Amino acid sequence: MYGDMIHLRRRALIVGGGPAGLATLRNLVQLSRFDCVKLVERRDNIGGVWYLDDPDLAIDEGNQRPRWPSPAYPGLVGNVLPEYLSFAGFPFPEPQTAPDEPFPSLQETQAYLQAFAKPFLDNGSIRLNVEVTRVEELPGEAGWNVVMKDWNEGLEGGEIMECWDAVVVCVGWHDSPSWPDIDGLEELRHKGLALHAKSWRGAEGFENKRALVIENQNATVDMATSLSRLCQTPIYRNVLHTNSIARLDDSRVEDILHVKHVRSRLGASYTQHQIDFGTIEEESDKIVVTLEDGTEIEEIDVVFVDTGYRPHADIVSVFVPNDATQSLVPLPSLIAPTDTHHRIPCLYRHILYTYNPTLAFIGAATASLPFVMADLSSLWLALTWNGEIPLPRTPDDRMLYERELLVEIESKHRDEMGRGVPSSSTDSTLGERETQFAADLRRDVVLARPEKGKVLLQWDEGLEKAKEGMFSAKLRALEWAKIKRSMIVYEGNGIPLSGKGVAERISGTSPGGEGGGPRSC
């Protein structure tokens, strides 16, 4: 039913002005049959996690409007090369630090997104400082009631209610930090002794502290390195899962076994402001860390956790499927209590809500190449809503995608004996499924629009090799950055090491120098 009606809809709203929302806006404006396409962003600029606003603008006793700090941090450098950050037809400029550091900085990435968004900002397609608080399904296939707060209307915000034929949600990750299941960690969180990477702004404020870092993400590499310059060493690091994060050996960082238990010795008092912005009191409790082999590490001052985020769609309410009463419930509640898969439920191809495909999500499952994946996914969505790419006709047919996916994921995490095995695929992470997933979307798009085959990235074995090459390039860039930080060390003639000398030191060709392998600063 919906498959025949989507392309007749007139108005589409996009929630979120990060890379996924911007790519979706461009593709719907240029390719879809909607008469009106708008994007709303709750912050005062576009860019999503790549927009780092002033970290000193904290909420002051309720006298300021809400603020949503980015999990980005000063000095952040990405781990994806520019050609894989480029939206189709809009190439990413070469970083100023190339070729030594070919990966773009936070500022360069935000500048790219700002340039991409400029025409849409200029023509009013993007509304800033507008927060979506509820998206509610309307009866009779009438669309979606969207409730918003317009923070341009003063400190209290003005409430807006609008009806939209279709809605694309491009937010839902970074408001929901994921914490590992470690005994005692919840208590440390409440005391402000355990901090998530979402609030990381640098090592300042932690001078001479003893720190433990629990990691599963790229930001932890930066955290451990930064802390090692100011904190007492070693910095203890617990890597939860084996993953392909580029990191250098560092004698100041000690890898430890999995953490079994953490506890503090006394009570401590912390304000929410201190917790949010990563500062701890001068007189703080000490933490005792127990490892899985029973070893104890004492006198730890702070635990940093970088275990990513979980998808959530709390702002969306839908009718209970197959319920004639049409009761509205939060979309996440459609996951059964016994279902342990953390995801946005009931999505076809990780994009369309199966029971009403006028609701879509871009970025519901994370990818290693998020910019180009968002561009491809939203292009697929635009053509599907046009009716150019066919959908399975019934909700049950569309739900089959998720059911089969969860069975496949479960099988990848178990061997023939039923024992747990590591896998990069989860219900909310594409992992090893990423290339095939994108290749299938690309095939659908090119069948509908053959000319797109000339501009879309090829998702194949060649791309997999290119991603492996990016890992090696990141290691070289980290080594270059490490040597650059050591420029205060003078060569025998009293001239600081720089320029060509840095490159030679990295490659191992510097006259009289050591080999090019990683060395501690």
C-alpha positions, -999 to +999 in steps of 0.1 A: +000+000+000+026+025+011+049+014-018+024+028-043+018+061-023+052+073-012+061+090-045+029+110-043+038+127-010+047+164-011+067+174+020+097+158+036+115+168+068+151+158+077+161+157+114+198+165+120+224+186+102+254+163+104+270+146+074+241+121+070+214+149+072+233+171+047+238+143+022+201+134+025+190+170+020+210+173-012+198+140-026+161+146-018+162+181-031+179+171-064+164+138-071+131+133-052+096+143-063+088+162-031+077+198-035+092+208-002+123+194+016+136+210+048+162+201+074+162+211+111+192+212+133+190+218+171+225+234+174+235+268+160+255+254+131+256+223+108+283+196+110+270+173+137+299+157+156+323+176+135+311+210+148+329+218+180+314+248+196+328+267+226+334+242+254+331+269+280+295+276+272+280+254+299+244+255+311+242+281+339+216+272+364+189+269+337+194+305+326+207+295+292+191+274+265+201+238+263+234+229+247+244+197+230+283+194+231+299+174+203+320+144+213+347+158+191+377+174+208+404+200+200+432+185+179+411+157+165+423+142+132+402+117+113+411+082+102+394+083+067+412+097+037+395+126+018+384+106-012+363+085+011+348+115+028+336+131-005+300+133-013+293+124-050+302+154-072+317+174-043+353+164-037+370+169-003+401+192-006+435+178+001+445+186+038+471+213+042+493+188+061+494+163+032+513+142+023+528+138+058+494+139+075+469+130+047+439+127+071+418+159+075+415+177+108+384+185+127+385+221+113+390+209+077+361+185+079+338+211+093+349+235+066+341+209+040+306+204+054+300+241+057+309+246+021+286+217+011+257+231+032+261+268+021+236+268-008+210+252+015+217+276+043+214+305+019+181+294+004+165+286+038+163+248+034+181+245+067+166+258+100+191+261+128+184+261+166+153+240+160+151+209+182+128+180+173+113+166+205+086+142+191+078+126+158+044+109+160+027+087+134-007+101+123-037+078+116-051+072+081-017+074+065-018+112+070+020+115+077+038+125+109+031+151+135+065+167+144+068+187+176+098+210+178+113+236+201+125+268+183+154+281+204+155+312+182+125+323+202+143+330+235+156+311+265+124+291+269+121+282+232+089+283+212+070+251+206+061+243+170+038+216+157+040+207+120+026+179+098+050+163+073+043+136+047+077+119+052+104+122+079+141+112+077+159+108+111+196+114+108+204+116+145+202+091+174+237+079+183+258+105+202+231+113+228+234+077+240+269+068+252+276+031+256+292+019+289+308-015+293+293-040+318+320-039+345+311-045+381+313-013+401+315+010+371+281+025+376+290+037+411+321+054+397+300+071+371+277+086+398+308+098+417+323+114+386+353+090+388+344+074+354+341+096+324+329+088+289+349+099+258+318+120+248+330+146+274+367+144+266+382+178+259+419+171+266+442+160+294+443+194+311+430+192+346+443+157+351+480+166+358+498+140+380+467+117+381+468+080+377+445+069+349+429+038+334+415+039+298+390+013+287+388+014+250+371+001+219+373+032+197+397+055+179+394+083+204+411+062+231+444+064+212+443+102+215+432+100+251+459+076+262+486+096+243+475+130+257+472+117+293+506+101+292+522+136+288+505+150+319+495+121+341+516+097+362+528+069+340+521+043+330+486+050+317+468+017+321+448+006+290+422-022+287+413-030+251+379-047+252+379-062+217+405-068+191+399-043+164+417-025+136+426+008+154+458+023+143+481+029+173+518+032+180+537+014+207+542+037+237+563+028+267+542+052+288+510+031+281+506-003+297+481-028+283+464-049+310+440-078+311+402-073+311+389-054+341+366-075+363+357-051+390+363-014+400+356+002+433+363+035+452+374+036+488+354+066+500+325+088+489+331+118+467+310+147+456+309+160+420+288+186+403+272+178+369+293+206+354+325+189+364+313+155+351+302+169+318+335+187+311+360+161+323+373+177+355+377+161+389+382+176+424+417+181+438+408+158+467+393+127+450+388+091+460+411+064+449+400+036+427+410-001+430+409-020+397+406-058+398+417-077+367+403-110+355+433-129+369+428-113+404+456-087+400+447-054+417+458-020+406+455+006+433+456+044+436+438+051+403+423+085+402+400+084+371+387+059+346+381+070+310+357+049+289+356+050+251+332+022+242+311+041+216+274+048+214+241+030+210+215+039+185+182+052+199+151+067+184+133+079+215+118+109+198+098+087+174+064+072+184+045+048+161+014+028+162+016-007+176+019-030+145-012-049+137-032-033+165-065-019+155-066+006+185-037+025+169-020+031+202+012+052+200+043+037+216+080+047+214+096+030+185+124+014+207+096-004+227+090-026+196+121-046+207+109-075+228+122-076+264+141-108+257+157-094+226+193-084+234+201-067+201+206-030+205+192-013+173+165+009+158+140-019+153+118-029+123+140-013+096+142-026+060+178-023+047+186-004+079+168+026+063+130+023+060+105+016+088+088-015+077+053-007+089+052+028+075+080+035+050+073+072+050+097+071+080+134+066+073+167+066+091+201+073+076+230+061+097+211+037+118+239+012+114+275+026+117+299+022+088+337+026+085+331+051+057+302+071+071+301+100+047+299+080+015+276+054+031+252+082+041+254+096+006+246+063-010+219+053+015+200+086+011+204+084-027+188+049-025+161+064-003+153+092-027+149+068-056+129+044-035+105+071-025+102+081-061+090+046-069+121+039-091+134+012-067+108-013-058+100-022-022+086-056-009+049-050-009+039-060+026+053-053+061+059-090+066+079-091+035+099-061+046+104-075+081+120-106+067+151-085+061+156-078+098+147-113+109+172-129+086+198-103+095+195-111+132+199-148+126+229-142+105+245-120+131+238-145+158+255-172+138+286-151+132+290-148+169+289-185+175+311-214+163+299-249+155+301-258+192+280-227+201+309-209+217+312-171+213+336-159+186+345-123+177+328-107+148+327-071+136+290-074+126+264-064+151+228-053+149+239-017+148+273-020+131+277-031+095+312-044+101+322-072+077+288-068+061+295-033+050+309-038+015+281-062+005+254-040+020+267-009+001+272-029-031+235-040-030+223-004-025+246+007-053+233-020-076+197-008-070+206+028-076+225+021-109+196-001-122+173+029-117+197+056-128+226+041-149+244+075-150+250+072-113+274+044-119+300+069-132+301+089-099+294+064-072+322+047-053+327+010-062+322-012-032+343-042-040+376-060-031+395-030-044+378-008-018+386-034+009+423-032-001+421+006+000+408+005+035+437-017+045+460+009+029+443+036+050+453+017+082+490+017+071+487+054+061+473+062+095+502+045+113+527+065+092+508+097+100+509+089+137+546+084+136+550+117+117+529+135+143+549+119+171+582+131+156+568+165+149+560+168+186+596+160+193+611+189+173+623+205+204+650+178+205+679+192+186+702+175+162+740+177+167+743+210+149+717+227+171+690+230+144+655+217+152+644+186+133+618+197+107+606+194+071+626+168+052+643+156+083+610+146+098+602+126+066+636+110+066+633+100+103+600+083+096+613+064+066+645+054+084+667+072+059+680+100+082+718+100+082+731+084+113+695+079+126+676+049+139+652+028+118+618+039+109+598+018+134+577+033+161+596+049+190+585+064+223+587+102+226 
